[in-house]
Amino acid sequence: MVAYAALSIPATERRLKVVVKHLELLGETRTSDGTDMKLMRRSNEYIILANGKSLMSSRMHGSEEALATFGCRRARTLDQSCVLVGGLGMGFTLRATLDLLQRTAIVVVAELVPAVVDWNRGPLGPLAGHPMKDKRVRVDISDVSVILHASTDRFDAVLLDVDNGPAGLTTAGNDRLYGDRGLAAGFTALKPGGVLAVWSAREDRRFEQRLRYVGFAVEVERVRGRLKKGGPRHTIFLGYKP
């Protein structure tokens, strides 16, 4: 019988190799209120940071797509519908909206930060299939609340994904969008039968009350951030104009 000596493998070689995925800076800007925003990439994931905090990630966009699904249930049946998307983000809500609407529709995108528009035309474009190239899209680099206050019976649906919802994280002025005056402007901007859909990171009973106060019939949907793959639950408020 031949005796075989046991192999002796150093502990350092037996340890699992850990791959550190570094963040790559793709772009940065400062908003009008002084917020520092950065576009980062880590492997195949894209992240937008606001003052160092994660504002959104390309890994979790199911609820942004659901915002369009719920908000455009009526608009998708209409010829020559007009939909306002407030907040471009990484383009996922816009992509879902375009996929739902007819070829004769017009989609107005209100984005306050010019760099976000540039990022969507550049490195973020492939994530949602380059929605900015669709001929139905009209980009307005301005505050969505300004558009709402200037509009009467214009939109079949208004989809708002600005900041983290009614409890704004990035821009203090977002309170004007989600307060009574802002919601009243949204009500006026909608055509009869129109829908205001608002994405939020969490539930907000007081916001539901404000929607009803200005005249909306209200529904609330709770959806997963990744839909089929789970993730945190997000809230979509739906306000229906009679």
N, C-alpha and C positions, 0 to 999 in steps of 0.2 A: 504494500500500500504506500502510495506517495502522499506525504503530508504537504498541504499548501498553507503558506503563511497568510494570515488575515491581512487584507489591505488596510493600511492606516492612512486615512484622509484627514488632513488638517481641518480643524473646526471652521477656519476662515473660508475654506473652499466648499464646505458643506452648506454654508448659509445661502439663503435665497438671494439672488441678485435683485436689487431694487433699482428700477429705472425712474429717475427723477425727470418729470416732464416740466420743463421750464416755460414760463410765460414769455411770449414774444410780443413786443409792442408794435402794433400795426398803424396806430393813429391816435392822436390826442387833440383835445380842444377844450376851450373854456366857454361856458354858456354866458349869456348876458347877465345872469345873477351871480356869476363867479364860481359856479360848479365846475370842477375839473372832471372831464370825461375822457376815458381811454378805451380804445378797442384793442383787445388782447387775443392772442391765439395760443392754445395749449394742445399740441397734437392736432386732432381734427375738431376740437371745440373752440368756438369763438365766444368771447365774453366782453360785455360792455360794463365798465366800472364807472360809478359816480362817486367822486370823493373817496375812492378806495374801496367802496362797497359794490358788490355785484348787483347790477341793475337787471341784467338779463343774460341768458346763456343759450347757445344754439342747441344744447342737449335737451332743453325742456321748452317746447313750444306748442304742445297739444292744446292748452287752454286758449292760447292766442288764436289758433285756428277755430276753436269752438266759438269764440267771440263772433267770427264771421258767420259760422253755421247758424247760430241762434239769431243773430242780428239781421241776417239777409233772408230769412224764411219767406217773407213776403216779396222783397225786392227782386229775388231771383225769378219770380214769375212774371215780372213786369217788362214790357218793352220800353227801352230808353229810360231805364231807371238811373237815378243819381244817388251815389252813396259817398259819404264823407268818412274817411279813415283818419282819426286823430291820433298821431303818433306812429311813425314809420317803424321804429324798432329795428328788427333784423329782416323785416319784409314778410314774415309768415302770415300775419293777418291780411295783408294786402294780397298775397298769393292766393289764400283761401277765398277771399272775396272775389277776385277775378275768376277763379275756377267756378264759382257759383253763378255769377251773373251772365246775362246774355251779351252777345257781341255788340249790341247797340248801347250798352250801358256806359256811363261815365263815372269814374272813381276819382274823387278829389282827395289827395293826400296832404294833410297839414302837418308839417314838421318844423319845429322851432329851431332846431340846431342844424345849420348847413352841413356840418361835417358828417352827420348821420346820413344825410342824403348822398354825400360823396362816398361814404363807406358802402352804402347799398348799391351804388353804381360800380364799386370796385370790388374789394375782397369779400364782402358779404353777398354779392349778387348771386353766385351759384347756389347758395344754401336753399333758396326758395325758388330757384328756376328763373332768375332775372326778371322779377315782376315789374321792375321799373322800365323795362323795354316795351311793355304792353302799350299799344296805342290808345287804350281807354283811360290811361292814367294821366292825371293833371296834378303836378306838384306845386304846392303853395308853401313857400318857406316863411311861415308865420305862425303865430299863436292860434291854435284851433278855436279858442274862445273868441278871438276877433272875428273869425269867419262866421261863427254862430251868431254873434251879436249883429252882424251885417246881413243876415239871411232871413227871409220869410218864405215859408212854404216851398223850400228849395229841395230838400233831401228826402228820399224814401227811407234811408237808414243812416244813422250816425253811429259809428263804432269808435269808442274812446278807449285807448290803451295808453294813457298818459301817466307817467310816473308809476307808482305802485297802486293807483286807484284813488278813491276819495280821501284816503289818509296820506296825502302826498309825501314823497320821500326826497325828491330831488329839487323841485322848484316850488318855492313858497307861494307863487302866484297861482298854482293849481287849485288853491282853495277857491279862487274866483270862478273856476270852471265847475267845481262840484258843489258850490254853495247855491242858495236859492236863486240868485240872479243869473248865475251861469246855467242852471238847469232850466230856468224860464226861457232863456235865450235858445237853448236846445229844443225846447218844446215849440217855440215859434219857428225855428228853422226847419222843422219837419213838416212835410205834407200831411194832410189828414190820413190817418192809417199808418203813419210812419213809426219807426222804432228807434229808440235810443238804447244802445247796448254799451255797458260800461264794465271793463275788466277790473278786478280788484284782487289783491293778494289775500284778502280775508273778508269775512262777513261784516256788515255794518248796518244795524237796525235803524240808526238815525238817518243814514243815507236813503234807505227805503222810504222813510217817512217824508224826507224832503222831496223825493220823486213824486209821491202821492200829493204832496202839498201844492206842487205847481201844475197838477192836472193829469199826470200819467197813471195808467193802470199798470201795476207792477207785478213782475214775476222774477224769481231768483233761481239761478241754476248753479249747482256746485259741480265742478269738473276737476279731473286730475290734470296735473301739469304735463304729464306725459301720456294721458289718455290710456291707451292699451297697456302701457308699461308702468302705470302707477305714478308715483311722485306726489308732492304735496297737493292738497285740494285748494283750488282757486274759486273765486266767486264771479259770476257774470250777472249783473243787474240788467233787467230788460224793462224799459218804460215804453208803453204803447200810447200813442196819441190817438184819441177818438176820431 
